[in-house]
């Protein structure tokens, strides 16, 4: 996918499939999954060196979704690229599934790292990047971290390590959607300026709107061109991004669709996203 229209359409398809999957399950981590969908569209649609037919290709780029509760969006992206049959999305978090709520590299084709215990993905990504450097591999490692997750001290230990060793091929992406499980990040444990913190830790930092595929694509390209310094992209995103009802919902970290209003909004959003995807396909 080389143009913004294709990436925008890919994002709409990921959002549609994620919403349909969560609706079937009746609940799920919608807020933080939706805030990284445009990012995933850019990574898997353009920036990452991957081969869905050879998921363990030794020269591939790696992705570590440290905020593992957003797994439904990652699964939807992988399914659309052919890593596994899309019908498997209907089994999310069910008994015997290969798609657990949080990513597991031992269960799901295309998952590079098992994550979900917040903070630990940062250390995993740092370790993968170090190993790739020792093997003289040119692969990039993309680390996606939530802003609420930055409450974990392990994140900052890993960042200090990445910066000290100038692991510029470990691209740190912080999803600053300004909310976490219990409310706004500023109320729970004020992060102050994440951009300034990362710069103080030795990173070169970019920012981009989480809904802007062009800005995300441009920033990642610039991250990849940087040498001899750790790099970080801070996404200015919205929890529940892409569906107005869920963006405005106060408690949108994990959404239950038993509520009539939420169920109605979900159905309306699915219809709207279906129309977007259909119109894009017809215009080609």
N, C-alpha and C positions, 0 to 999 in steps of 0.2 A: 504494500500500500504506500504509494508515493505522494499522495496529495491529501490536503486537509479534509476534503469531502469524504474520501474513503475512510479516514480515521474517525471522523465524526459519525459516520454510519456504523462503523465497527463498534464504537462506544454505545450507540443506541441499541445495537443487537445484544451486546453484553448486558446492558441494563435491563432489556426486555427479558432475556433468559434468566437473569438473576432474580427478577421480580416474580416471574412465573414459578421459579423453583421455590422461593420463600413462601409464596401464596399456597402452593401445594403442601408444604410442610406445616403451614399455619402460623409460623413465626420465624424469627431469625434476625441475625445481625445486619440489618439493612443500612443503618446510618453510615457506619464506617466502611462498608463495602461500596456503597454508591459514591463516596467521596474520592475513591481512587480509580473509578472506571475509565475516565478519560486518560489517566496515566497508563493504565494497563493497555488501552487501545494503542497508544503511541509506542509503548515498549514492545508488545507482541505484534503489532501491526507494521512496525517500521524499524525501530532502533535495535532490537535484539537479534543477534545471530543465532538462529535456531533451526531445527529440522524436525517437524512433528513426526515424520516417518522414522527418524532416528533420535528418539528423545534423550538418549544417553550419549549422544555424539560428543566425543572428547574435546572438540574445538568450540562447543557451544558457549553462549553467554548463560549466566546463572541468575536466578531471581530468588531472593529470600524475603518472603512476606512475614516480617516479624510480627506485625499485627494480624495474627493468624485468624482472628474472628471474622476477617473480611474474605475468608476463603471462597465463599459462593461466587464472588466476582471473578476471582482467579480461575475457578473451575469453568465458569461460563466462557471466559476467554480461551482457555485450552480446548474446550469442546468445539468451539467454532473454528478452531484451526485444525481439528481432526486428530487431536491427541487421543481422544476416546469418543465413543458414540454419545451424541447429545442426549439420548434417552436416559443415560446414567444420571443426569442432573435431577431427575425425579426421585432418585434414591438418596438424596442428600441427608446425611445424619441418621439414616435408617439402619436397622440391624443387618449386618452382613455387607453393608455398602463399601465400595471402594472410594467413596467421597465423604469422609468424616467432616464434622463441622469445621475443624481446624486442619490445615494441610498436613499430610503424612507422606513422606517420600517413599515409604515402604508399602503404601497402599495405592497411590494414585500416579498414573503415568503422567510425566511432565512436571511433577513437583520436585524441586531440587533440594528442599530442606524441610524437615519437620519443625513446625512452629506452633505457637499458641500461648506458651508460657511467656508472658510479656517481658521484653528486654533481652531474652536469650538469642533472638534472631540476629541482634547486632554483633554478638560475639561469634556466632556461626558464620556470618558473612565475612567478618574480619579473618576468620580462620581459613575459609575457602579462598579468599583473595590472596592470602599469604601462601597457601599451597600452590595455587596457580602460578604465582610469581616464581616460586622455587622450581617449578617445572618448566619455566620459560614459556608459559602459555600466554596468548594475547587476549584471552577471554575477559569480558567485563562481568562484574558481579553487581547486581542492582539490589539494594537493600531498602525496603519500604517499612518505615517506622511511623507509628501514630504519635501525635503530640501528647496525648494522655499517657502513652507508654513511656514518655521521657521522665515520668516520675521515678522510674526504675534507675537506680544508680549504675547498674550494669551497662546501660546505654552509654553513659559518659565515660566509663572505663574503656569501652570498645572504641568510642570516637577518639579518645586520646591516643589509643594504640594505632588506629588508622591514620591519624594525622602525623604522629611521630614517624611512622614508617612510610609516609607519603604514598599510601596505597590508592593512587589516583584512579585505578581501575576498579575500585570498590566505590560505586556511586551511591552515596547516601541520599535518600529521598524521604523527607519528613512531611507527612500528611497533616498539615495544620488546619484541621476542621473545627478547632476551638471547643470541642466537647469531648467528654469521656463518659464512662458508664454512669456516673452519678450527677453529671451536670456540666457546667462550663469549666474549662480548665483554669480560668482566672479565679474562679471561686474556690476550687478544690485545692489547687497548689499552683499559684501564679507562675507561669513559665517566663514572664517578662518577654524580652525579645529573643526568640529562638535564633534569628539571623545573627544577632550580635554575639550570642553565646557560641555559635558554631564558628564564627570568625575568630573569636578569642581562643578557641581550641585549635586553630591553625588551618581551618578549611577556607577554600575559596567558595563563596556562596552565591547562588542564583535564586530568584523567586519567580513564580509564575502562578497565574490563576489556575486553580484545579480543574476548571471547566473548559480551558482554552487549549485545544490540542496543538495549535501552532506554537503558542508560547512554551508549552511543555517540550515539544519537539526541538525547538530552537535551543532551549536551555540545556537539554540533554546532549545535544550535538556539541555545545560549548564545553560541557563537563568532560566529554570524551576527548576533546582536543587539548585539555589542560595536562601539562606534564609537571612532575616533581612537586605536586601539592595535592593534598586530599581535597575532594570536591563534594559539594552538597547542594541539593535543590530543595527549597522549602515551598511547598504547595499551599497557596491561599485557597483553601477549599471549603465546602459547606457540607455538613453532615446531612445525609439524605439527598445529596446533590442530583439534580436532574428531574426531580418530581416535586413540584411546589408544596403539595400537602405534607410530604415527609420532611422536606426542608424546614417547614414551620413547626412541625410537631416537637413539642418540648422534650419529651422522652423518646428519642428516636435511635438510641443506641441499639436496642433490640426491640423489634416491633411485633406485636401480636395482631393477627388479622381477624380475631373473633369479634372485635369491636366493629359494629356495623359501619361507622364512618370510615374507619381505616380500610375495611373490606371494599367499600364502595370506591374509595380513592384508588385502591390497588387495581380494581377492575378497570376504572377509567384510564389509569396510567398505562395499563397493558394495551388497551385499545389504541391509545394515542401513540405509543411506541411502535405498535404493529403497523400503524399507518405510516409512520416515519420510515421504518425499514422497508415497507412495501413500495413507497414512493421513490425511495432511493434506488431500489432495484429496477424499477420500471424506467427510471431516467437514464439508465446505462445503455 
